[in-house]
């Protein structure tokens, strides 16, 4: 008998004990079957023949089960999962911390949110982009909740033009 409860989700890998076993000898098989039968006999019915139409309408219709999505739909889903920016409504924005001197530009606040997500998920971030992203202001908005060292790397000509950082 082969039995198991493998669950390769985050919860299954971090928060629960998962067990798989191969029972080769007869006493182990008999004990395993006894446990299974007891669980089966006390199981709660989720759906039966009498309620199958209702189950299909309320559950199956709304999940991926036996659906084949178009390549385009799958591509869009991958893009959404990869590029989706989780937002935190409580981050400080440029206009908040400069009393309106700076504007809240969407691409800048998105970049700050991506940086915060990277810090939370990977304990660090590398910020580099075109002029105007607001890299020097990251330490002022959004990142104020973290304590870490900042390192700025730039061409010497830019450092001279900016009068040092």
MORA-V463426 format. One record per backbone hydrogen bond with DSSP energy under -0.5 kcal/mol. NH is the residue of the N-H (numbers start at 1). CO is the residue of the C=O. Records with the same first field share a line. If there is no record, write none. Layout:
BEGIN
NH: CO / CO
END
This chain:
BEGIN
3: 21
5: 19
13: 9
14: 10
15: 11
16: 11
18: 16
21: 3
23: 1 / 21
24: 22
29: 25
30: 26
31: 27
32: 28
33: 29
34: 30
35: 31
36: 32
37: 33
38: 34
39: 35
40: 36
41: 37
42: 38
43: 40
51: 48
52: 48 / 49
55: 51
56: 52
57: 53
58: 54
59: 55
60: 55
61: 56
62: 59
63: 60
67: 64
69: 67
74: 70
75: 71
76: 72
77: 73
78: 74
79: 75
80: 76
81: 77
82: 78
83: 79
84: 80
86: 84
89: 87
91: 88
97: 93
98: 94
99: 96
100: 95
101: 98
105: 103
108: 105
109: 105
110: 106
111: 107
112: 108
113: 109
114: 110
115: 111
116: 112
117: 113
118: 114
119: 115
120: 116
121: 117
122: 118
123: 119
124: 118
127: 125
128: 126
133: 130
137: 134
138: 135
140: 137
141: 137
143: 138 / 141
145: 142
146: 143
148: 146
158: 155
159: 155
160: 156
161: 157
162: 158
163: 160
164: 159
END
